[in-house]
Amino acid sequence: MSPVAKLFAAGLIASLPAAALAHHGWSSYNEAEAVSVTGPLKEVVWGNPHGTAKITWRQREWDVVLAPVSRMTARGLEMGEINRGQPVTLTGYIRRDGVAEMRIERIKVGDKTVELR
């Protein structure tokens, strides 16, 4: 193996734990109690590994974890249908540890409801 290939392989191996830590597991959310939140989105990011948004609920700004872009598109939610200021109803689960973050199972925009999971 060439020195360049060894260096590349070492860098790849070293980056794997960081990538694993960066993505959270679904067990950190309280799936025993679904919540529904209605209001305007403060921010929307249409990206991978999954879309994200922000919404104000219970006097806090919540991070919203959506589905991967490919899944949202496949299930009928197109980029541009949800925007900053867009009123939506989100149904999902909040984190068990009190962090203001929710994993969304369903989003309702106008008369359209999209199952994300």
Summary of the structure (lengths in Angstrom):
residues: 117
radius of gyration: 17.4
end to end distance: 43.0
largest distance: 58.7
contacts: 288
relative contact order: 0.19
helix: 25%
strand: 39%
